[in-house]
Amino acid sequence: MSPESDDARIADYWRDARTALPELPETPPEAWGFGATPWQADELLALVLAGLKDGTASSLWDYEANGDPLPAVGEVSIILDGAGAPRAVIETTAVEIIPFDEVDEVHASAEGEGDRTLAHWREVHERYWREHSENARGYAPDMPVVCERFRLIHAA
């Protein structure tokens, strides 16, 4: 798909979301997908839509490397599936920066992945940052992690 058709698809989706939730801002927010691959985007989106995932984690170092702004409480985002289609709107409810080795079981469970244990979360996220980090430092046991909580406010 061309960027123009992606933009049109997002604009159409946002118009529909605003029909259901007129309090949403007129301008579409940032649209993004979870993970680093289409498969991850689809898998993690499915957890959100099923009500099992209301948390996510990102590397602060990746934000710094890209110059992207950190998520903020009250911010809304359009969530894309693995094909780049808009599928959901979430609202950020909490953001905390925590060293990797201090992320707790509550946050691990909120991410909804695997058996929802802290051990699983640590294994999967260490591997993710070793393989997909967008910064030269990659992974470290005490790396700063942006732990975000959100709520699903619209799905279609």
N, C-alpha and C positions, 0 to 999 in steps of 0.2 A: 504494500500500500504506500501511496505517496504521502508526504507530510501534509499536503493540503487535504487529502481525504481523511487522514487521521484527525486533523484539526476540526474538520466538519463533523466527524463522528463524535468527537468529544463535545463540540458545541451542541449537537443534537441531544446527546445524553444529558448534558447539563441543563438544557431547556426542560427536558422531561423531569429531571430531579427537582428543579425549581417549581414546576407545576405541583409536584407532590409536597414540596417544602418551600413555600414562598419566602421564608425568612433567609434562605441561602443568598449569598451575594450574587449580584448580576454577572460579574466576571468569573469565568471558570477558574478554579484553583489548579494547582499543579496536579498533573496526572502521572502516575508511576505504578510500577508493578513490584511485588515482593520478589526478593531473591535476585539471582544473576542469570537465570536461564528461563526460557518459556515454561519448561516443566515445573520449575520452582514457583514461578508466578501463578500457574494454575493450581498447584497443590496447596499453596499457602492461601490463595484467594478462597478456595473451597472450604478451608478451615474457618475463615472469617464468615463466609456465607452460612455455614453450619452452626455458627455461634460458639465455636470452640477456640477461636483465636481473637484476643483483644489486646495483644501486646506484640511488640517487635523490638529488635535490637539492631543497632548500627554501630559501626566503628567511628568514634570521634575523629580518628586520624583520616578516615576517608572523607568526612565532611571538610576537614582542613585542607586536604590535598585537592579537592574539587572546588573549594570556595563556596560550597553550597551552604545556605542558612540552615541552622538547626531547626527541628520541628518546635512548634510552640503550642501551648495549651490554647484550645479554642480554634486552632487552624483546621480547615477541612481539606481533604485530598480526594481526588478521584483515583480509584484503584483499577488498574488495567489487568486483563488476563494475559496469558502467554502469547496471544496473537495481537496484543495491543488494543483490544476492544475494552472500552470502559464498562465496568460491571458493578461498581459499588462506590459509595461515598462514606468516608469515615471522618470522625472528628477526634482530634487529639485531646485526651483528658489529663494526661500527666507526662512529664519528661524529667528524667533524672540521669545524670552521668555518674556511672559507677565503674570501678575497676572490674575487669572480667572475672577475676577470682572472688569478687564479692557480690556478684549477681546472685539473688536468692531463689529459693524454690517457688515462691509466689510468682515471680516474674517468669521463670521457666515454664510454669504451668500455664500462665496467661498466653504464652506463645502458641500453645495448643499442638505442638509437634510431637510425634512419636508417642512415648508413654507419659509425656508431660513431666518427666523428672528432671531435676537439676543435672544429674549425670548425663542424660541424653542431650540436654540443652548444651552443656559444655562440649561434648564430643562433636555435635553437629556444627556448632558455631566456630569452634577452633578450626575444624576442617574447612568451613566456608571461608573464613578470613585467610587461611593459608592459601586457598585456591583462587579466591576472587577479590582479594583486597585491592583497592584502588590507590593505595599508597605504598611507598617503598618499605615501610616498617612491617606491614602484614599483620602478624599476630604476635602477642606477648601475653603471658599470664596475668599481667597487671594493666593491660591496655585499657584506655578509657572507652566504655561502652555507653552509647546513648540508648537508654531503656525508655521506650515510649509505650504508653497505654492509650487506647482509643476505643471508640464505640462506633458501631455500624449505624449509620443514620439513613441510608437509602441503598437499595439493591434492585437491579433490574437486569 
